[in-house]
Amino acid sequence: MNLKMNRLYMKIAIGIMLTAIVFVCAAFSTFSQKNEPMETISLEALYMTYESAEELDEADLILIGTPTSDFSDREHKTSYYADGSLQDFYTLTEIEIDKIIKSPNDFDLEESETLSIIEPVGMIELDGTKKITIDEYKEMEQGEKYIIFLNDNGHGQYSVINNDLGKFNLDSKPAKNEKSFSQHSAITLREDVLDKYSEFIE
């Protein structure tokens, strides 16, 4: 009797171990897929450029804030023409507002509240999921603090201006992939922005 019970317990234990292994492997596979670099398609576009902090100060809304979710979990918008070709794309990025530097008179949000802003990057299904951007724009990272320059798009939403140089990460050094300006100009603009708004940046 004891031998039969021991065998039964052993079978149950093995079954539990195999089930646990399956769950761990599935979780690892999902984690690996989510963190695997996504193929990126970059499109060229015409947009207004700003080459100094004084010019960026013309933005409708200037704030310091932090994205609350990972890029893949954000709301990605795409629209298509009747023939199926891509018409427009963007991502709605929810920002937790840390400080409001400049805002329109009718702006009714306060610090610590959240605002969904438009970034010129998105995700599309094209032989698998791919990232699509305007002029190599790099989306803001979850948990990183940025100073962000935005304009009202006329539909009650705010969009990042000046492509990659319309937001500056305050928690890390600037990226080395800016396309709109030379690397030297990008660093100079960042330093100009940090100097102009130093009283708001901790």
PyMOL commands that set and color helices and strands:
alter all, ss='L'
color gray80, all
select helices_A, chain A and resi 2-35+53-56+71-73+163-166+183-196+198-200
alter helices_A, ss='H'
color red, helices_A
select strands_A, chain A and resi 40-43+61-67+75-80+86-102+114-119+121-125+129-134+146-152+158-160+167-169
alter strands_A, ss='S'
color yellow, strands_A
deselect
rebuild
show_as cartoon
